[in-house]
Amino acid sequence: ELVVCEKPWRDDHPMQIVFKVGSRGEKLQIPAGVQCNSELKTMISACFQEQASKRPRFSELTKQLEGMVQAVEAARKKQ
């Protein structure tokens, strides 16, 4: 939602979404052509792992996000 800047499955009724995710195992995809940092794509995929034990912990996500923010800030300072 934040990467694409639009509401996912915006045309579907909430129960249709529940069915798609719960029964079919559908996951949101980052559409082709949308610019997204590869590290962020990897993080999103990790969060969508079927088994909860394979998903990253929130503390891991915050460290990764902080690193991404620091990299962006460092790149801006160079400009």
N, C-alpha and C positions, 0 to 999 in steps of 0.2 A: 504494500500500500504506500509506504513512504518512498520507495525507490521509483515506482511508476507514477506516483501522484494521482492515483484514482482509486476508488473503492472497488475492492475485488468482488467479483460475481455480483455486480450492482444490479443486474437485471433478474436475478434469481430470488425467489421467496426463501426466507430463512430455513424452512424445512427442506427445500431442495439442496441447500448448502450442506445441511446436516447429513443428508443422504449421500451427497457426493463425497464428502470427507469421511464419514463414518462407515458407509457400506462399500463404496468404490475405492476408497483410499486415495482420492484425488488430492493433489497438492497444488498450491499456487505456483506459477512459473513466472520467471522474469521474461517478458516478451523479447523477441529478437529485435535488435535495433535500439533497445534501451541501454544507455550507458550506465554501467555499474562496475565498480571496482571488483576485481577478481577475488580479493580477500573477503569482501562483503558477500559476494555470491556464494563462496565456500561456507561462510558463516550461516547464511540463510539455509543452505542445503543441510548443514549439520543440525539445525534446529528442527528440520522436518523429518528427521530419522524416525522410522516406525517405532523402534523400541526406545522408551524413555531413557534407559540406561546408556544409550549411545548418543544422546543429545548433550550438548555442552552445558555445564553449570553456569548459572547467572554470573558468578564471580569470574569465570573464564571469559564470558562475553563482554563484561565491562572492561576487563584488561585489554581485550582485542580492540574494542571500540575506542578506548583511551589512546591506544597506540595509533589507530587510524587518524584520530583527531590531531595528535601531536605531529604526525607526518604531514597532514594538510597545513597545519599552522607553520611548520618549518618551510614548506614549499612556498607559502605566501610571503614569508619574510625574505626569501631569496629574490622575489620579484621586484 
